[in-house]
């Protein structure tokens, strides 16, 4: 069984292009995102890691660590980063896990247990390793997204989702298409009296849908 929402990130040590890293220690008491990829030197993945590199200030602003996963070895990762940085015009300072034994991909349920890497494999052999995992300060999985091989990830949406998760950690929910600065939703479990005390003014659209500003 793979990771589900509220599952704790596995207590496992992985090899990366920046050395050995324990996943639970890496998350620490902050926010963290794992971006997984099926192979180095592939076109869509290169553009995605380039986007991650370009967003380094945005990750830092949100107190969020990022780490990549790709099903190739450390030396390939180091060479690939040259292409990523050339394309992005930015330093790829984040580590990339060398998951050449598929240990992480299987632990996170991105590949079947009997999956292996055949000689001369292509990215299609590990195609489902195209996921995003966002973990909170409690080391629990808060959100996951999985994309097909041919569709590049929307990093504006990943940032928006991260903002929504960090906002919801304050005891509220966010509506469809929410962006920072817009109204948030008061959970139905909070009474009107408690909502008034906690949030001040709020708008009641339906008894179960109340909006306020934070």
Secondary structure in CASP SS format (residue, H / E / C, confidence):
PFRMAT SS
TARGET T0000
AUTHOR 0000-0000-0000
METHOD secondary structure of the structure
MODEL  1
X C 1.00
X C 1.00
X C 1.00
X C 1.00
X C 1.00
X C 1.00
X C 1.00
X E 1.00
X C 1.00
X C 1.00
X C 1.00
X C 1.00
X E 1.00
X E 1.00
X E 1.00
X E 1.00
X C 1.00
X C 1.00
X E 1.00
X E 1.00
X E 1.00
X E 1.00
X H 1.00
X H 1.00
X H 1.00
X H 1.00
X H 1.00
X C 1.00
X C 1.00
X C 1.00
X E 1.00
X E 1.00
X E 1.00
X E 1.00
X E 1.00
X E 1.00
X E 1.00
X C 1.00
X C 1.00
X C 1.00
X C 1.00
X C 1.00
X H 1.00
X H 1.00
X H 1.00
X H 1.00
X H 1.00
X H 1.00
X H 1.00
X H 1.00
X H 1.00
X H 1.00
X H 1.00
X H 1.00
X C 1.00
X H 1.00
X H 1.00
X H 1.00
X H 1.00
X H 1.00
X H 1.00
X C 1.00
X C 1.00
X E 1.00
X E 1.00
X E 1.00
X E 1.00
X E 1.00
X E 1.00
X E 1.00
X C 1.00
X C 1.00
X C 1.00
X H 1.00
X H 1.00
X H 1.00
X H 1.00
X H 1.00
X H 1.00
X H 1.00
X H 1.00
X H 1.00
X H 1.00
X H 1.00
X H 1.00
X H 1.00
X H 1.00
X H 1.00
X C 1.00
X C 1.00
X C 1.00
X C 1.00
X C 1.00
X C 1.00
X E 1.00
X E 1.00
X E 1.00
X E 1.00
X C 1.00
X C 1.00
X C 1.00
X C 1.00
X H 1.00
X H 1.00
X H 1.00
X H 1.00
X H 1.00
X C 1.00
X C 1.00
X C 1.00
X C 1.00
X C 1.00
X C 1.00
X C 1.00
X C 1.00
X C 1.00
X C 1.00
X C 1.00
X C 1.00
X C 1.00
X C 1.00
X C 1.00
X H 1.00
X H 1.00
X H 1.00
X H 1.00
X C 1.00
X C 1.00
X C 1.00
X C 1.00
X E 1.00
X E 1.00
X E 1.00
X E 1.00
X E 1.00
X C 1.00
X C 1.00
X C 1.00
X C 1.00
X E 1.00
X E 1.00
X E 1.00
X E 1.00
X E 1.00
X E 1.00
X E 1.00
X C 1.00
X C 1.00
X C 1.00
X C 1.00
X C 1.00
X C 1.00
X C 1.00
X C 1.00
X H 1.00
X H 1.00
X H 1.00
X H 1.00
X H 1.00
X H 1.00
X H 1.00
X H 1.00
X H 1.00
X H 1.00
X H 1.00
X H 1.00
X H 1.00
X H 1.00
X C 1.00
X C 1.00
X C 1.00
X C 1.00
X E 1.00
X C 1.00
X C 1.00
X C 1.00
X C 1.00
X C 1.00
X C 1.00
X C 1.00
X C 1.00
X C 1.00
X C 1.00
X E 1.00
X E 1.00
X E 1.00
X C 1.00
X C 1.00
X C 1.00
X C 1.00
X C 1.00
X H 1.00
X H 1.00
X H 1.00
X H 1.00
X H 1.00
X H 1.00
X H 1.00
X H 1.00
X C 1.00
X C 1.00
X C 1.00
X E 1.00
X E 1.00
X E 1.00
X E 1.00
X C 1.00
X C 1.00
X E 1.00
X E 1.00
X E 1.00
X E 1.00
X C 1.00
X C 1.00
END
